[in-house]
Amino acid sequence: MPFAILALRGGASDPYAAPMLIIIAAVVALLFLSPPWSFLLVAVAVLIDIGEIGVFVWWSRRRRRRGPPEVGVEALVGRRGTALARLTPGVPEAVGQVRVSGEIWGARTDVAIERGSSIVVRAVDGLVLEVDPARPG
């Protein structure tokens, strides 16, 4: 695989790889290509670089407008999930399992919920979610 592609793929680990490649390409173009092509190649490289910077600025502003990320167990309240096992009410020690946001949690309920049913998180008690059956819709 060419060095340029490897360096561009590693852009996340080395933020200076892509700009350095453009500088190296510009120097090589100016030294080894005939004058009309060298200037054209440098101009195209500069335009690509400016375009990348513009897209990055647009993307970062867009992400910032979304608000702060929701983290912690408080963010689980109100989320929907699926019961992985039958949830039986009444017994405090009876903890079933549910999948919420791709994670498996222990769960308790006040109403019997069958395996595979949709649930909604009502509260969080340590590492156990208190859930209710989700209303259709």
Buried (B, 14 or more C-beta within 10 A) or exposed (E): EEEBEEBEEEEEEEEEBBEEBBEEBBEEBEEEBEEEEBEEBBEEBEEEBEEEEEEEEEEEEEEEEEEEEEEEBEEBEEBEBBBBBBBBEEEEEEBBBBBBEEEEBEBBBEEEBEEEBBBBBBBBEEEBBBBBBBEEE
